[in-house]
Amino acid sequence: MTTFIDIHCIKRMVSKIGLAEFFAGLEAQLCSDFKRWEQFDKCPRLASHSDVGVIELMPIADETSYGFKYVNGHPINTTKGLSTVMAFGALAQVETGYPDLLAELTLTTAFRTAATSVMAAKAVARKDSRVMAMIGSGAQSEFQSIAFHYLMGINEIRIFDIDRKAMDKLANHLKGFPEITVIQAASTKEAVQGADIVTTCTADKAWATILTPDMIEPGMHINAIGGDCPGKTELHVDILKQAKVFVEYEPQTRIEGDIQQLPAEHAVNDLWKVIASGEGGRESQQQLTVFDSVGFALEDFSALHYLYSLSKKLKEGEQVDLIPDLSNPKDLFTLITDDLSQSKDQPYKLKAAQA
């Protein structure tokens, strides 16, 4: 039997343990896996691009488990009443190939992206960071805001989006967290002024410059999570040139991240090395740091393992017959013989076979 976790199961598990504990557990799983980065068989995600979006497969494996995520990115979907991003994923045993878990990853991706952002910020941002600017108020924005509050002590969120309704949506959701002060800004420049951390999370598939050098202040940490495919950026190239840039998996980020604007010889830094060693992060309080995050398969692998272990602990998840259970593994046809005996055209098929 394979464990199946759907949206309703995720909601129940989050309700049982609370958002703070859910985020904390997920971040802990991410940190644990990033520390053993070199044990994983890795590759850039496989992408199929079209004029309106992208569909991707993100595989990864260690010695015992294979995981993958299927995910799309279609900014035009919101005009059709559909989500920009949708995903599902699976975990399987390397030894047998048997699937242990099939799970939704649309909601979970929002959780894991926020937890990854916090993990990176803890490693390279200033430890006394308390104010964050949130540029973009789409589907990721609440998760980012709440994760930074619970896990890093951010208590003021300054938000801006060109879509006023989206900004109002974010502000209304954050009213449920009275310990967070929310300020709606009139522009990106106004929102980032005085911020310790700036999170950019925009959806347009374009060479955009959401942040320009004149908006940057010494010591800022930029959490750039919106640039995640070729031809899509958020930061002016001069920001990248003056910052210490951290990435997940450089071969993928060179193709999809904001650093696609930089020449190949421009050095960037592996986030996993900082997490594993506790060294190589921020060099001074005045240094500008950037986490050029595009989302990597290891993060989904961590999320899937977290969901699987949590479902066992909370006795959640449905057991489904995704794979046939055979008494004779060489006899697959037996699975349908009972149904064929009741089929209306079975006599015809038998006669045809005899003829």
Order of alpha helices (4+ residues) and beta strands (2+ residues): beta-alpha-alpha-beta-beta-beta-beta-beta-alpha-beta-alpha-beta-alpha-beta-alpha-beta-beta-beta-beta-alpha-beta-alpha-beta-alpha-beta-alpha-beta-alpha-alpha
